[in-house]
Amino acid sequence: MRYLKKNRNIVLALADCLIVYVSYVLANYVRYDYKHSLNMIDTMKSYIPILIGIYIVVFTIFRLYKSLWEHASIEEFMYAVGACASCVFIVEIINFLWKLKISFSVLMIANMFIFFMVFSLRISFRLYRRIVILTNKTCEKKLRTMVIGAGEVGVALIKDMKTNKNSLFKPVCIIDDDYLKQGRHIHGLKVYGGREKIKELVDKKQVELILIAIPSIPKKEKADLIDICTLTGCKVKIVPGLIEIINGDVTLNNIRDIKFEDMLGRDEVALENEGIEDYITGKKVLVTGGGGSIGSELCRQISKFKPKELIILDIYENNAYDIQNELTGVYKDLKLDVIIASVRDKKRIYEIFREKKPDVVFHAAAHKHVPLMERNPVEAIKNNVFGTYNVVNAADEYGTKRFVLISTDKAVNPTNIMGATKRICELIIQGKNKVSKTQYVAVRFGNVLGSNGSVIPLFVKQIQNGGPVTVTHKEITRFFMTISEAAQLVLQAGAYAKGGEIFVLDMGEPVKIYEFAEKLIKLFGYTPNEDVNIKITGLRPGEKLYEELLLNEEGLGATPNNKIFIGKPSEIDITNIEKNLCKLYRAVDMNNISWIVGIVEEIVPTYSRKTNTEVAATI
C-alpha cells in the first residue's frame, strides 16, 4: 500500500494504458460483428502504441496525474471531460493524415468507455477515503457539531469536516435563518431551521460544539447569536471575518474561539485615513509608553501612514524590544528609533525633545492599575502627573505641533488616585493649550479588551484553571473597547484636534462584569457556579461600580465620525494649575500622603475617596 501511494502516478498511467487498449477493443466489438471486429482489432495492434501515447500525453497536460483525487470535485470532472474531448480531436486528425482506418463511431464509443473508466478509477480514491473516514473508530470521539450558516463558508467547512480524516468535528445539523434554505440538504445534512431551533436541536442531536460560520454577520447580530448559543451549554467557535480569510481557502484551520470583541455587539470605529495622513505622513512622531498595550498598537497603526520617523519611548526595555522587532520585520523602510527613558526624568525628556523635535506626540506612558495606585499614590503622581507635565512642557518648548494625551473614563468624577491623576493630566493639557502654539487634546475611553492587566484575560486564566472567577461586585459595570479601536480613536482625535478638546468614543451600553463572566464560562462549555464558580470578592480600594465618560459641565459635541464625540474645552487657568503642582511636588517630596490627598482634592473638586462600604451602600 505504501508503494502504491508513493508511485501512484506511475500506477495510474499504467492503468490508463490498459484502459485505452481495452476501450478500443470493446468499441470494435460494439460497432462491428464478431468476425469484422477481430480483423479491426488485429489491424489496431500496429497503431495502438501511438494512441496510448497520445492519451497519456494529453492526460498529463490536463493534470489528471497532479490532482488529489481524494478531494475530487467538479473541476477534476471538467478536466477529465476536456482531456477525452481533446484526444478525440487529435486522434481524428492523425487518423485522417495517416489513414489509420479508425471509424469515427469507434473513436466516439472508445472515448465514452475511456472517460467512464478513467473517471471511475479516480473517483474511487475519494470513495475509498470516505469509507475509511466513516469506518474509523476515532470518528466516535469527534465532537458532534452544529453548523450555523448554510452559505459558501458553512458548506466549505462541512465538506472539510466530512473529508478530512484528521478533523475533530462531526457535523450533525445545520441552522440558517434563510427560509429558502431550510428543509434542504447539504452534503447529506439537513438545514433544520433558523436560530429559534438551536436549543431544541442541541438536545435532540446531542450537540457538543456550535460553529458559527457566517463571516459577514453584523456585530450586533453576532453578539445576539452568541448569547443564544451560550444558553445551550455547548462550546462555541466562530469563523473569522471576511477580511481575515480573504487570502485563503476556508478550512477548519480558519475557525477560532469566540473573542471578547465578538461579544461587544457593535461595529468597530472606522478610520478616516485622509485626515490622519495629513498630520502623520512625513512627520516625526513620538509615542511615550510605546511598548505598552495601547502604545504598541498606536505604533503599529502609525507605521502604516509612513511617518518620517517613529520614536518609541518606554522605560520597560523588554516591551520596547518586542515592538521594535515586530515593526522592523513588517515595515522595511520605516525609520525607527527606540529610546529607553522615564517620563519622570525631566532632563532626559528635554534632551530627547531637543534632539528629535517631534512634530506629533502621543502620550501613553502612565501607571493605570487602580488598586496598586491606591497603595502607591506617590508613584502614581510622580509618573502620571509630573511625567505628563515634563512631556507637555518639552513639547511646548521644542515646537511640537500636536500633543494627544491618553486618558481614561476613570478621570470622570474619580474615586481613586489613578483616576484623579489622569484628570489632573487633562487639566494640564487644557490649560497649556491656551498659552501654547501646540495643539493639546485628550482621548478618553473605557476598559481595553486584552490589554495588559485587564480583567478579561484574567477571567480566561481563571476558567482554564477551573475557577473560581473573581468579580468584585455583582452590579459592577464597565465600558469596553478593543485595543485596535483605542489606537484608532487616538489617531482620529489627532486629525480632529483644534486644541483643548477631550474626545470620547461611543462604546455602546456598559457591560455588567458578572454577566460577562457568566458568558465566558458558558463559551468554554461550562455551567457557571456548577462547573466553574463565580466568587464575589468585594470592591477594591478606589473602585467604582459605574464608570462615566463625561463631566456634567463638558457637554457633548459631534465630529465627522458618528462614533466619536467631543467634550467641550474647559476654562482652565494654567497658572493656578502650576501653583497647585508646586505644592503637590513638595508634598510628594516629603511623602506626606494626607497633604497629597488634600492637594489632589483641591485640584480636582470632583475627586471623592469613598470607601468600599460607602460605595456599596449607594446601590
Secondary structure, DSSP 8 states (H G I E B T S, - for coil): -HHHHHTHHHHHHHHHHHHHHHHHHHHHHHHS-HHHHHHHHHHHTTTHHHHHHHHHHHHHHTTTTTS-GGG--HHHHHHHHHHHHHHHHHHHHHHHHHT----HHHHHHHHHHHHHHHHHHHHHHHHHHHHHHHH-GGGGGSEEEEEE--SHHHHHHHHHHHH-TT--EEEEEEE-S-TTTTT-EETTEEEEESGGGHHHHHHHTT--EEEE--TT--HHHHHHHHHHHHTTT-EEEE---HHHHTTS---GGG-EE--GGGGS-S------HHHHHHHHTTSEEEEETTTSHHHHHHHHHHHTT--SEEEEEES-HHHHHHHHHHHHHH-TT--EEEEE--TT-HHHHHHHHHHH--SEEEE------HHHHHH-HHHHIIIIIIHHHHHHHHHHHTT-SEEEEEEEGGGSS-SSHHHHHHHHHHHHHHHHHTT-SSEEEEEEE-EEET-TT-HHHHHHHHHHTT--EEES-TT-EE-EEEHHHHHHHHHHHHHH--SS-EEEE---S-EEHHHHHHHHHHHTT--BTTTB-EEE----TT--SS--S--TTT--EE-SSTTEEEE------HHHHHHHHHHHHHHHHHT-HHHHHHHHHHH-TT-----HHHHHHT-
